[in-house]
């Protein structure tokens, strides 16, 4: 049997590796001796390496004046970052323990709302989590602050943080014109994007002036991203710059400029689109454009339709969605939006669908609540009979235009009329937490599904949303459902057990969320 001396006597690291791979039984060796030899050879190999020259010491991390969260909140963040969850049972069951990883975005949002910075000891774990989950990156980078960006410059795996931040340094104050101009001329792309956003938030017109100075020298992809930043604070003051961008050499830039201009009902482009649209649509019917002329192309109309769409229908939809919605009242003899969308279209159902779909896109783009209400129709009506669109995705976009309370009430009525099976996308645009009628409608619909003999995984999407979005105050009502689910009257013990487990997890998650938010509340002054 081989001894440590025999192994080390061979003097070959490769021999040790071979013995480890093949097994000591095949090599007539002693496992303990193999491990001892490996330890000796490891020390020898390390001792034989020449030390490299030391690199320059990095500059100290910049200070972050924001306070760290309270101790309980710091411990909670460590728990969430570790992602410790209950072990689910077999058969696809998730178990009754909360999914901590799904609560991390809420913790980050609440901590940012209170003005905290990430605990220094948890910065690496936070950046690792954001590297793995793109949905966490904006909030995680904001919470990490200048220290997180400093770390990101030292680790290539965290470089994503530099693409969306200020490149590791603080931005100059928007009123410091000399510093702003210097960073705009000399900064990295990420720094320039962040700077343009900060200037835009402080004074929208100043951002346009800054952008105008270098516009012709920017790369097409950079021009597109800079132009997209003008969505925030968009106003009539931006029209001259956007009108000039309609002549840009990049098709994507032209299309984005046209989209932004069409969101300004008083713009010259909106006027041109209105004249084209009302020439095609009126009480007498629909006559789509016969060609896509040079003027339409300059104003952002794409000539080539997607597969399966006719050219003339494609052009018509683009004209209608870019025209100001105000032009239709006059075109249809003073009728309001609700009456306009209810009118029959003389030229057939297909043109009606094209027209209404374009009006839906226009209502979302122009943030017009009156048209959105008209196109949504009654929440209790079957989706296929909605005046605007039967698409739940389109209805969700229309809902996003309505005030928060009205939006929640509409979705609550929809759920009471149609249940939860089609409500997932609609719930996704409702403001968190779901309280009042919306929260009660969701809980009642879950209870109805349980009583009907369904299984909770049929509503897994809604259940996941409920864990993150229901008002924690609803935990008491849900506990009653948990007890009811444990003792079903119809004897469906299997389904009842799954529902009891799902409700237990929901209650536990709501209570954890309540505790989590309470821990983040700043301590009252002494």
PLY file of the C-alpha trace (Angstrom):
ply
format ascii 1.0
element vertex 526
property float x
property float y
property float z
element edge 525
property int vertex1
property int vertex2
end_header
0.00 0.00 0.00
1.36 3.41 -0.95
2.55 5.78 1.79
2.85 9.54 1.89
6.57 9.24 1.22
5.95 7.14 -1.86
3.46 9.66 -3.22
5.67 12.67 -2.54
8.68 10.76 -3.76
7.16 10.65 -7.22
7.42 14.42 -7.22
4.72 14.77 -9.82
1.55 16.76 -9.35
0.07 14.98 -12.40
0.55 11.61 -10.63
-1.48 12.83 -7.69
-4.22 14.09 -9.99
-4.30 10.74 -11.78
-4.59 8.86 -8.51
-7.41 11.11 -7.39
-9.31 10.65 -10.65
-8.83 6.87 -10.93
-9.24 6.11 -7.23
-6.78 4.77 -4.72
-8.11 1.23 -5.09
-6.98 1.08 -8.72
-3.64 2.70 -7.88
-3.03 0.53 -4.78
-2.97 3.62 -2.64
-4.01 4.83 0.78
-6.66 7.63 0.63
-5.22 9.37 3.68
-1.74 9.29 2.20
-3.08 10.75 -1.05
-4.60 13.69 0.80
-1.41 14.27 2.80
0.64 14.24 -0.39
-1.73 16.64 -2.08
-1.38 19.06 0.82
2.42 18.91 0.64
2.50 19.39 -3.12
0.08 22.30 -2.91
2.41 24.14 -0.53
5.39 23.37 -2.78
3.60 24.68 -5.88
2.57 27.87 -4.16
6.02 28.42 -2.73
7.51 28.04 -6.18
5.52 30.88 -7.68
7.19 34.22 -8.17
5.15 37.00 -6.67
3.82 39.47 -9.22
4.38 43.17 -8.87
1.82 44.82 -6.69
-0.70 46.89 -8.59
-1.54 50.45 -7.66
-3.70 50.78 -4.61
-7.22 51.94 -5.54
-8.42 55.31 -4.40
-10.57 55.21 -1.26
-14.27 54.69 -1.81
-16.22 57.96 -1.93
-18.33 58.85 1.06
-22.08 58.28 1.04
-23.83 60.65 3.45
-27.04 58.62 3.53
-27.69 56.60 6.71
-27.68 52.84 6.85
-31.00 51.13 7.65
-31.77 50.15 11.24
-30.24 46.94 12.56
-33.35 44.79 12.11
-33.69 45.97 8.51
-30.03 45.18 7.81
-30.51 41.65 9.11
-33.63 41.30 6.99
-31.74 42.38 3.87
-29.07 39.76 4.56
-31.82 37.15 4.85
-33.45 38.24 1.60
-30.15 38.29 -0.27
-29.40 34.79 0.94
-32.74 33.79 -0.58
-33.58 31.32 2.15
-37.01 29.85 1.49
-39.00 26.95 2.75
-38.42 23.64 1.03
-41.32 22.83 -1.23
-42.97 19.43 -1.20
-42.96 17.05 -4.11
-45.45 17.26 -6.92
-44.82 20.94 -7.69
-46.04 22.22 -4.32
-44.29 25.33 -3.09
-44.90 24.73 0.60
-46.25 27.24 3.11
-43.07 29.30 3.61
-42.76 32.73 1.92
-40.52 33.11 -1.10
-38.01 35.61 0.22
-36.36 36.31 -3.12
-39.63 37.80 -4.41
-39.73 40.28 -1.53
-36.29 41.73 -2.24
-37.56 44.32 -4.80
-40.03 45.69 -2.24
-37.33 45.95 0.41
-35.09 47.87 -1.99
-37.91 50.20 -3.02
-38.90 50.94 0.57
-35.28 51.50 1.63
-34.79 53.90 -1.26
-37.99 55.73 -0.32
-36.61 56.30 3.18
-33.30 57.57 1.81
-31.10 54.77 3.12
-27.88 53.46 1.59
-27.00 49.80 1.38
-25.05 48.42 4.37
-21.37 48.34 3.43
-20.95 44.69 4.41
-23.79 43.64 2.13
-22.71 45.54 -0.99
-21.02 42.52 -2.65
-24.07 40.31 -2.08
-26.37 43.07 -3.33
-24.36 43.53 -6.53
-24.26 39.78 -7.07
-28.04 39.63 -6.74
-28.44 42.48 -9.22
-26.06 40.78 -11.65
-28.28 37.68 -11.60
-31.59 39.57 -11.76
-31.91 42.49 -14.15
-35.19 43.58 -12.53
-33.25 44.48 -9.37
-30.57 46.58 -11.05
-32.03 50.11 -11.00
-33.00 49.99 -7.32
-29.92 48.03 -6.27
-27.52 50.43 -8.00
-29.33 53.43 -6.50
-29.14 51.92 -3.01
-25.49 50.91 -3.49
-24.69 54.53 -4.32
-21.13 55.79 -4.94
-19.55 52.99 -2.91
-21.30 50.37 -5.02
-20.10 52.03 -8.21
-16.59 52.20 -6.76
-16.72 48.44 -6.18
-18.13 47.85 -9.65
-15.03 49.42 -11.18
-12.91 46.78 -9.42
-14.89 43.68 -10.41
-15.70 42.98 -14.09
-18.76 40.94 -13.05
-20.35 44.09 -11.63
-19.65 46.37 -14.58
-23.39 46.40 -15.38
-23.74 48.97 -12.58
-21.57 51.43 -14.50
-23.77 51.29 -17.60
-26.73 52.76 -15.79
-25.09 55.02 -13.26
-22.76 57.94 -13.13
-19.67 55.82 -13.71
-18.64 55.82 -10.07
-18.59 59.52 -9.35
-21.11 62.09 -8.23
-22.85 64.15 -10.89
-22.37 67.91 -10.87
-25.31 70.03 -9.86
-27.42 70.87 -12.92
-26.94 74.59 -12.26
-23.14 74.28 -12.39
-22.99 74.94 -16.12
-19.23 74.65 -16.45
-19.08 71.27 -14.68
-22.08 69.99 -16.61
-20.55 71.00 -19.94
-17.19 69.46 -19.03
-18.73 66.10 -18.06
-20.97 66.13 -21.13
-17.96 66.68 -23.40
-15.50 64.36 -21.65
-17.54 61.80 -19.68
-18.14 58.13 -20.35
-21.38 57.18 -22.03
-22.97 56.02 -18.75
-22.00 59.31 -17.13
-23.48 61.30 -19.98
-26.77 59.36 -19.87
-27.06 59.94 -16.13
-26.13 63.60 -16.54
-28.72 64.17 -19.26
-31.41 62.61 -17.07
-30.46 64.77 -14.10
-30.44 67.95 -16.18
-33.75 66.99 -17.78
-35.36 66.50 -14.37
-34.06 69.87 -13.18
-34.79 71.95 -16.30
-36.18 70.15 -19.41
-35.12 72.88 -21.84
-31.52 72.78 -20.58
-31.28 69.09 -21.50
-32.34 69.87 -25.07
-29.74 72.65 -25.30
-27.06 70.28 -24.03
-28.06 67.61 -26.51
-28.26 70.03 -29.44
-24.64 71.06 -29.00
-23.24 67.60 -29.83
-26.14 65.99 -31.70
-24.51 65.81 -35.13
-21.36 64.14 -33.76
-23.11 61.43 -31.71
-23.36 57.81 -32.84
-26.78 56.66 -34.07
-27.32 54.27 -31.16
-26.36 57.00 -28.70
-28.66 59.52 -30.38
-31.51 57.06 -30.00
-30.93 56.60 -26.27
-30.46 60.32 -25.66
-33.66 61.04 -27.59
-35.55 58.49 -25.54
-34.65 60.41 -22.38
-36.83 63.30 -23.59
-39.96 61.29 -22.77
-39.63 62.61 -19.23
-40.93 66.17 -19.12
-41.98 66.15 -22.78
-43.56 69.47 -23.78
-44.14 71.84 -26.69
-40.70 73.36 -26.01
-39.15 70.17 -27.37
-40.92 70.40 -30.73
-38.25 72.30 -32.74
-35.55 69.83 -31.76
-37.79 66.80 -32.45
-39.00 68.24 -35.75
-35.38 68.57 -36.86
-34.72 64.98 -35.77
-37.32 63.81 -38.32
-34.60 64.35 -40.92
-32.07 62.18 -39.04
-30.10 59.66 -41.06
-31.13 56.85 -38.66
-34.56 55.31 -39.25
-34.94 54.42 -35.56
-34.17 57.98 -34.51
-36.72 59.33 -36.99
-39.37 56.92 -35.74
-38.76 57.84 -32.10
-38.87 61.57 -32.87
-42.18 61.08 -34.70
-43.61 59.10 -31.78
-42.69 61.83 -29.32
-44.14 64.54 -31.53
-47.39 62.63 -31.92
-47.68 62.62 -28.12
-47.88 66.45 -28.37
-51.38 67.08 -29.80
-50.50 70.65 -30.73
-47.36 69.81 -32.70
-47.06 70.41 -36.43
-46.58 66.68 -37.00
-49.80 65.93 -35.10
-51.59 68.43 -37.35
-50.23 66.77 -40.48
-51.27 63.35 -39.22
-54.74 64.65 -38.32
-55.29 65.92 -41.87
-54.23 62.58 -43.31
-56.29 60.55 -40.82
-59.58 62.46 -41.18
-59.25 62.15 -44.95
-59.32 58.38 -44.49
-61.90 57.97 -41.70
-65.28 59.59 -41.21
-69.01 58.96 -40.76
-69.21 57.77 -44.35
-66.70 54.97 -43.78
-63.00 54.08 -44.06
-60.82 54.69 -47.12
-57.19 53.77 -46.30
-54.32 55.61 -47.99
-53.46 54.37 -51.46
-49.70 54.91 -51.01
-47.06 55.81 -48.44
-45.68 59.05 -49.86
-42.48 60.91 -48.99
-44.23 63.12 -46.46
-45.60 60.14 -44.57
-42.18 58.52 -44.55
-40.57 61.65 -43.11
-43.23 61.79 -40.41
-42.32 58.33 -39.20
-44.75 56.07 -41.08
-43.11 52.71 -41.70
-43.74 51.62 -45.28
-43.26 47.86 -45.04
-45.91 46.05 -42.91
-45.23 43.06 -40.68
-45.98 39.60 -42.03
-49.69 39.01 -42.34
-50.70 42.68 -42.45
-51.92 44.45 -45.56
-50.04 47.58 -46.59
-53.02 49.94 -46.63
-54.31 48.75 -43.24
-50.79 49.14 -41.83
-50.50 52.71 -43.07
-54.01 53.60 -41.85
-53.28 52.37 -38.34
-50.12 54.46 -38.12
-51.92 57.61 -39.27
-54.78 57.19 -36.80
-52.58 56.42 -33.80
-50.41 59.49 -34.49
-53.34 61.89 -35.00
-54.51 63.94 -31.98
-57.68 62.37 -30.58
-59.28 65.81 -30.43
-59.67 65.82 -34.23
-62.32 63.08 -34.16
-64.95 65.02 -32.25
-65.24 67.55 -35.08
-64.97 64.86 -37.75
-67.93 62.99 -36.25
-70.22 65.99 -35.73
-69.45 66.76 -32.09
-69.93 63.23 -30.70
-68.01 62.31 -27.55
-65.50 59.40 -27.56
-67.96 56.87 -26.12
-70.44 57.50 -28.95
-67.71 57.59 -31.61
-66.31 54.17 -30.71
-69.84 52.72 -30.61
-70.57 53.74 -34.20
-70.75 50.99 -36.81
-68.16 51.07 -39.58
-69.81 50.86 -42.97
-66.89 49.12 -44.65
-66.86 46.01 -42.48
-65.70 44.57 -39.17
-62.04 44.27 -40.18
-61.71 48.04 -40.68
-63.49 48.60 -37.36
-60.90 46.46 -35.56
-58.03 48.29 -37.26
-59.52 51.67 -36.39
-60.28 50.87 -32.77
-56.88 49.27 -32.19
-55.23 52.46 -33.51
-57.42 54.60 -31.25
-56.32 52.44 -28.31
-52.67 53.10 -29.12
-53.37 56.81 -29.50
-55.16 56.98 -26.15
-52.19 55.36 -24.42
-49.63 57.52 -26.21
-51.52 60.76 -25.52
-52.54 59.69 -21.99
-56.17 60.52 -22.74
-58.37 59.20 -19.91
-61.69 59.99 -21.63
-60.84 57.96 -24.72
-59.38 55.19 -22.55
-62.66 54.86 -20.66
-64.64 54.76 -23.89
-62.41 52.08 -25.40
-62.34 49.96 -22.23
-66.12 49.83 -21.96
-67.89 48.32 -18.97
-65.80 46.02 -16.80
-68.73 43.63 -16.47
-69.13 43.20 -20.26
-67.58 40.08 -21.81
-64.06 40.92 -23.07
-64.92 39.97 -26.64
-67.62 42.67 -26.77
-65.44 45.54 -25.55
-65.80 48.58 -27.81
-62.09 49.06 -28.26
-60.30 45.76 -28.03
-60.67 42.26 -26.66
-56.91 42.07 -26.01
-56.15 41.99 -22.29
-52.68 43.42 -22.94
-54.24 46.41 -24.74
-56.81 46.86 -22.00
-54.05 46.86 -19.40
-52.35 49.70 -21.29
-55.61 51.66 -21.42
-56.09 51.11 -17.69
-52.64 52.56 -17.00
-53.94 55.93 -18.25
-56.72 56.12 -15.64
-56.24 57.53 -12.11
-55.09 54.96 -9.55
-58.38 54.61 -7.70
-60.50 54.37 -10.84
-58.12 51.79 -12.26
-58.38 49.60 -9.16
-62.19 49.86 -9.07
-62.44 48.86 -12.76
-60.26 45.79 -12.23
-62.24 44.84 -9.10
-65.48 44.92 -11.11
-63.82 42.89 -13.87
-62.75 40.20 -11.37
-66.20 40.03 -9.80
-67.73 39.54 -13.24
-65.16 37.23 -14.86
-63.02 35.73 -12.10
-59.25 35.60 -11.95
-58.39 33.49 -14.97
-58.03 36.54 -17.25
-57.10 39.15 -14.65
-53.34 38.66 -14.36
-52.28 41.38 -16.83
-54.90 43.80 -15.51
-53.74 43.35 -11.92
-50.18 44.05 -13.01
-50.97 47.73 -13.71
-52.72 48.36 -10.39
-51.00 50.37 -7.69
-49.58 48.43 -4.74
-50.80 47.64 -2.17
-54.13 46.28 -3.37
-56.54 47.62 -0.81
-60.26 48.26 -0.52
-62.53 46.79 -3.24
-59.64 45.39 -5.30
-58.08 43.46 -2.42
-61.48 42.10 -1.37
-62.31 41.11 -4.97
-59.07 39.12 -5.30
-59.59 37.29 -2.00
-63.24 36.54 -2.77
-62.31 35.21 -6.21
-59.66 32.92 -4.71
-62.23 31.63 -2.23
-64.71 31.06 -5.07
-62.09 29.10 -7.00
-61.41 26.97 -3.93
-65.08 26.22 -3.43
-65.41 25.32 -7.12
-62.82 22.56 -6.72
-60.03 24.23 -8.69
-56.41 23.86 -7.65
-54.31 26.86 -6.59
-51.65 26.28 -9.24
-54.27 27.15 -11.85
-53.90 30.69 -10.46
-50.19 30.59 -9.71
-49.54 33.93 -11.47
-52.24 35.73 -9.51
-51.17 34.03 -6.26
-47.60 35.23 -6.81
-48.84 38.78 -7.45
-51.08 38.61 -4.38
-48.14 37.69 -2.17
-46.29 40.80 -3.34
-49.20 43.20 -3.81
-52.08 42.53 -1.40
-52.40 44.92 1.50
-50.84 43.18 4.54
-53.95 44.20 6.49
-55.85 41.49 4.57
-53.95 38.74 6.42
-56.76 38.40 8.99
-59.41 37.72 6.33
-57.15 35.21 4.65
-56.63 33.28 7.88
-60.34 32.52 7.94
-60.04 31.09 4.42
-57.11 28.94 5.55
-59.28 27.37 8.24
-62.14 26.86 5.78
-59.83 25.20 3.29
-58.67 22.65 5.85
-62.16 21.25 6.40
-64.00 21.11 3.08
-67.65 20.11 3.18
-67.51 18.23 -0.13
-64.69 15.97 1.02
-62.21 17.09 -1.65
-59.34 16.63 0.77
-56.59 16.76 -1.83
-57.53 20.14 -3.28
-58.29 21.47 0.21
-54.79 20.64 1.41
-53.23 22.52 -1.48
-55.45 25.54 -0.88
-54.71 25.52 2.85
-51.00 25.48 2.08
-51.34 28.28 -0.48
-53.35 30.47 1.92
-50.89 29.79 4.74
-48.04 30.92 2.52
-49.99 34.02 1.49
-50.75 34.93 5.12
-47.13 34.34 6.16
-45.87 36.48 3.28
-48.22 39.36 4.09
-47.13 39.35 7.72
-43.48 39.20 6.71
-44.03 42.18 4.40
-45.65 44.11 7.24
-42.70 43.36 9.53
-40.21 44.19 6.77
-41.74 47.62 6.12
-42.00 48.33 9.84
-38.29 47.56 10.32
-37.41 50.14 7.68
-39.31 52.94 9.36
-36.80 55.42 10.82
-36.67 55.42 14.58
-38.53 58.39 16.10
-36.25 61.15 17.33
-35.32 60.87 20.99
0 1
1 2
2 3
3 4
4 5
5 6
6 7
7 8
8 9
9 10
10 11
11 12
12 13
13 14
14 15
15 16
16 17
17 18
18 19
19 20
20 21
21 22
22 23
23 24
24 25
25 26
26 27
27 28
28 29
29 30
30 31
31 32
32 33
33 34
34 35
35 36
36 37
37 38
38 39
39 40
40 41
41 42
42 43
43 44
44 45
45 46
46 47
47 48
48 49
49 50
50 51
51 52
52 53
53 54
54 55
55 56
56 57
57 58
58 59
59 60
60 61
61 62
62 63
63 64
64 65
65 66
66 67
67 68
68 69
69 70
70 71
71 72
72 73
73 74
74 75
75 76
76 77
77 78
78 79
79 80
80 81
81 82
82 83
83 84
84 85
85 86
86 87
87 88
88 89
89 90
90 91
91 92
92 93
93 94
94 95
95 96
96 97
97 98
98 99
99 100
100 101
101 102
102 103
103 104
104 105
105 106
106 107
107 108
108 109
109 110
110 111
111 112
112 113
113 114
114 115
115 116
116 117
117 118
118 119
119 120
120 121
121 122
122 123
123 124
124 125
125 126
126 127
127 128
128 129
129 130
130 131
131 132
132 133
133 134
134 135
135 136
136 137
137 138
138 139
139 140
140 141
141 142
142 143
143 144
144 145
145 146
146 147
147 148
148 149
149 150
150 151
151 152
152 153
153 154
154 155
155 156
156 157
157 158
158 159
159 160
160 161
161 162
162 163
163 164
164 165
165 166
166 167
167 168
168 169
169 170
170 171
171 172
172 173
173 174
174 175
175 176
176 177
177 178
178 179
179 180
180 181
181 182
182 183
183 184
184 185
185 186
186 187
187 188
188 189
189 190
190 191
191 192
192 193
193 194
194 195
195 196
196 197
197 198
198 199
199 200
200 201
201 202
202 203
203 204
204 205
205 206
206 207
207 208
208 209
209 210
210 211
211 212
212 213
213 214
214 215
215 216
216 217
217 218
218 219
219 220
220 221
221 222
222 223
223 224
224 225
225 226
226 227
227 228
228 229
229 230
230 231
231 232
232 233
233 234
234 235
235 236
236 237
237 238
238 239
239 240
240 241
241 242
242 243
243 244
244 245
245 246
246 247
247 248
248 249
249 250
250 251
251 252
252 253
253 254
254 255
255 256
256 257
257 258
258 259
259 260
260 261
261 262
262 263
263 264
264 265
265 266
266 267
267 268
268 269
269 270
270 271
271 272
272 273
273 274
274 275
275 276
276 277
277 278
278 279
279 280
280 281
281 282
282 283
283 284
284 285
285 286
286 287
287 288
288 289
289 290
290 291
291 292
292 293
293 294
294 295
295 296
296 297
297 298
298 299
299 300
300 301
301 302
302 303
303 304
304 305
305 306
306 307
307 308
308 309
309 310
310 311
311 312
312 313
313 314
314 315
315 316
316 317
317 318
318 319
319 320
320 321
321 322
322 323
323 324
324 325
325 326
326 327
327 328
328 329
329 330
330 331
331 332
332 333
333 334
334 335
335 336
336 337
337 338
338 339
339 340
340 341
341 342
342 343
343 344
344 345
345 346
346 347
347 348
348 349
349 350
350 351
351 352
352 353
353 354
354 355
355 356
356 357
357 358
358 359
359 360
360 361
361 362
362 363
363 364
364 365
365 366
366 367
367 368
368 369
369 370
370 371
371 372
372 373
373 374
374 375
375 376
376 377
377 378
378 379
379 380
380 381
381 382
382 383
383 384
384 385
385 386
386 387
387 388
388 389
389 390
390 391
391 392
392 393
393 394
394 395
395 396
396 397
397 398
398 399
399 400
400 401
401 402
402 403
403 404
404 405
405 406
406 407
407 408
408 409
409 410
410 411
411 412
412 413
413 414
414 415
415 416
416 417
417 418
418 419
419 420
420 421
421 422
422 423
423 424
424 425
425 426
426 427
427 428
428 429
429 430
430 431
431 432
432 433
433 434
434 435
435 436
436 437
437 438
438 439
439 440
440 441
441 442
442 443
443 444
444 445
445 446
446 447
447 448
448 449
449 450
450 451
451 452
452 453
453 454
454 455
455 456
456 457
457 458
458 459
459 460
460 461
461 462
462 463
463 464
464 465
465 466
466 467
467 468
468 469
469 470
470 471
471 472
472 473
473 474
474 475
475 476
476 477
477 478
478 479
479 480
480 481
481 482
482 483
483 484
484 485
485 486
486 487
487 488
488 489
489 490
490 491
491 492
492 493
493 494
494 495
495 496
496 497
497 498
498 499
499 500
500 501
501 502
502 503
503 504
504 505
505 506
506 507
507 508
508 509
509 510
510 511
511 512
512 513
513 514
514 515
515 516
516 517
517 518
518 519
519 520
520 521
521 522
522 523
523 524
524 525
